[in-house]
């Protein structure tokens, strides 16, 4: 990105301070015809899309997706290099190379058509009784109307426990079944067409496929009515219901002891039932719906799950459906789909290659230093809060001090010796084998075992970061530790404004409306005083109302401030804490922070760097979908909405009453 990659350290001053030639910002991204206070998104990133033309395969294109695209191209080079070898040097290389070649072999995939899937559909069709259906489902570890998994017990976070969670909707979101607005109908109509088309590709007559669709929607709509909303799912306490197997069996009218044992979970006495009403409704459908109806729904799960692993007729149909949901203009080329399959399936060996080639050791050291700086700044921020009592501050500081920090890549890689890719079998058969191996590995690692805090929940090549409340950990994979987010050659204003805000964002998740309910050991319990909770809720509600008033699509769709509250609070915290960390670095004599560059002060460059993290564009189709389902605000709102609630931005750009983004000081959110 032009100057962004041109920064370099040169020489030293008498005070032994390294001097940067450039900060690392690409000023050609700015649109200086726009006033910062009227639309900071356009001012700071208005020319980003001109400098970074949007590929037709991406309905959303921005700094995150561009870096992800760059990573994909780097991974493709590594994976293609292995696949081109005449002989492999290791078991991991063999799996990577052969899986890539299987996914690239369009001639074989097209000749096979639906054939790899048909033996499994025949199994379903041959079923005569409910008992036979349940036996097959348990053998396949397929729960159809609920999710069954092993994970941390939120109130005993050091121990894994069986969890049940609502699931079973083909469209993934209850509102698509229950709302009747034009956009919802458009999505539902697209799904109906997609369902019929895929079933026809599997040899089912169109008339029968339409009857099958009616059956599926009848039961999934029943299930949707019982599902909790996305907002309701954000309440950890309300979604923690520990019961004995006998208790929930009685409540749901379902033999959970038999179901667990059929899944080889033979030593389970109790579990966490996330949404009892929704899961009980799923049990009711399993127990009362005619077996032929259940077979229709189960067969659809097989067809839908296999469709991306079959010939072009199937993948083209998937794209046609996806296009209506996302606005994508062009399908990803086969090489990208093959690379993504290998990367998603063999993420650790691929990640190991990525780290070895593209992640320098000094980046990890610098990131650990930045994390330490942000921890110190957040500590100061906590101490300074007038709304938080001294007793709660003390416990909050203890939680902050015990953050478990992960940077770059795992210290220990997964042993894949038990996994195999057989080039003599179909792609679909191989991926079924991978699924079975993964299920067994997960059971071995997490069934009735202590939680492993060293386990990573993102691959090293992922362009993202996370906070996990039950382990009180923050994780920053190597994939995101690159420009425009981070570089050893950026000045401090840019690093703190970009990756620094990301670090602060993840840290303050530990103290947002959800994270604050987990203590330093990861246990779900009330460790704030009631007065502090009430004091926190006032500005939090102000944040909800502020974002509810922002336009996602001007004149048509506003943001959902309740659903996005946690992420908006984390952006708010990230900005304030990272800015304070930058101030502290300068107070200590920062070696790498230019006073001004191109007429922009270090304070201004901090916010320009932040904005360029969220630079980009998004299709209206995806904006609607994300606003309904995603806990994150749209990118342009993360910029404008984020800075408008940050006092430092007003000072940096001299924002005044009358500017479009201006929020009066007394109306700004004051949490961090």
Beta strands, then each sheet from edge to edge (+ up, - down):
strand 1: 9-12
strand 2: 18-20
strand 3: 60-62
strand 4: 146-153
strand 5: 156-166
strand 6: 242-244
strand 7: 270-273
strand 8: 404-408
strand 9: 465-468
strand 10: 473-477
strand 11: 551-553
strand 12: 557-558
strand 13: 596-597
strand 14: 600-601
strand 15: 616-618
sheet 1: 1+ 2-
sheet 2: 3+ 15-
sheet 3: 4+ 5- 7- 6+
sheet 4: 8+ 10+ 9-
sheet 5: 11+ 12-
sheet 6: 13+ 14-
end
